[in-house]
Amino acid sequence: MILSRRHFFQTSLAAAAAAATLRPELRVFAEPRRAAPPGGPILLNSNENAYGAWPSLMKRMTDAIPLAHRYPDASADRLVDEIAAFHRVKREQVVVGCGSSEILRICAEIFTAPDVPLIAATPTFESIAKHTRRLNREAKAVPLTADFAHDLERMADAAKGKPALFYLCNPNNPTASLTPRKAIEAFLGKLHPQSVVLIDEAYHHFALGAPDYTSFIDRPVDDSRVVVARTFSKVYGLAGMRVGYAIAAPALAGKMASFALPDNVNVVAAEVGVLALRDTDDLAMAIKRNAADRDAFVQQAKQRRLKPIPSFGNFVMFDTSRPIAEVIEHFRQNNVSIGRPFPPLDTYARISLGKPAEMAAFWRVWDGMRA
């Protein structure tokens, strides 16, 4: 079974505390429970779209259920065609996956080797490092800069002029911060010609309009070493459907496709993915709504003299000035789940944006803790 983007470690916070004695790049922390039972916690912990899939997508899911007895070949082919047309790329440049999680797993498997490490930031989304270490290959961690961007100079230096797989989550999870496009372009010129750079644009839609941000799909570079990953989990509200994709040069994409599971995108996910790319009106609405919710969170934070990291995602991170395990436990006791620890930011909380009533509950619990 393919691991979801968030559901890596089914351990407890007690195990997290024990793991904290390991070197920082090897620490393992538990993901709070995500499936809320009736009357269960408010879920602000996994960067999901709290509003769910748009009505048009919900209808398409229902309409596609009668296809469940068929293998997804035809539907998956339509999805690949739709992605290629949407991004104005060739069909052979598209690789679909069971969420972008599968894309990251494939990249770890084929673009690292015993003498070809993964180089990634810390903290960042850990899935690809986890897969790399399972293969008994090296995963090097390079701290973010003081303004929470990828330290591209140090990442390049970590390769020591040799081939490597570089992972750039941009906007970055868990910090919701950006690494400027121009800096990434300059970074590409410093790398070994056999290196591969995987740019994870899971939160792409929430960064649109930012001066330093431009997608490497929307404005590609002439560099066959770049792979860009996208997911339908975030702005489209389809995290549970498990559908994502990558765009790459045909040679890289072909190699990646050969390592993908057969029939890795289920028929309902493929059908709803096609419609999602076409429904530009609801997409614009979802982007605008997230921006409003994010602005409201920042205003509430400022009223409390908190200083969130500038966010370009559907989540916000800020310094609580307390050990994060204590903060997580306080919210758990008050029926709210927030993001897990992200060392070395051991006093920082990552809060996924919820609906207005959920955020009001979050601030009530926060104020109770401060009091």
Secondary structure, DSSP 8 states (H G I E B T S, - for coil): ----SS------HHHHHHHTTS-GGG--------S--TT--EEESS---TT-S-HHHHHHHHHHGGGGGS-SHHHHHHHHHHHHHHHT--GGGEEEESHHHHHHHHHHHHH-BTTB-EEEEESS--HHHHHHHHTT--EEEEE--TTSS--HHHHHHHTTTS--EEEEESS-TTT-----HHHHHHHHTTS-TT-EEEEE-TTGGGGTT-TT---TTTS--S-TTEEEEEESSSTT--GGG--EEEEE-HHHHHHHHTTS-TT-S-HHHHHHHHHHHH-HHHHHHHHHHHHHHHHHHHHHHHHTT-------SSEEEEE-SS-HHHHHHHHHHTTEEE---BTTBTTEEEEE---HHHHHHHHHHHHHHH-
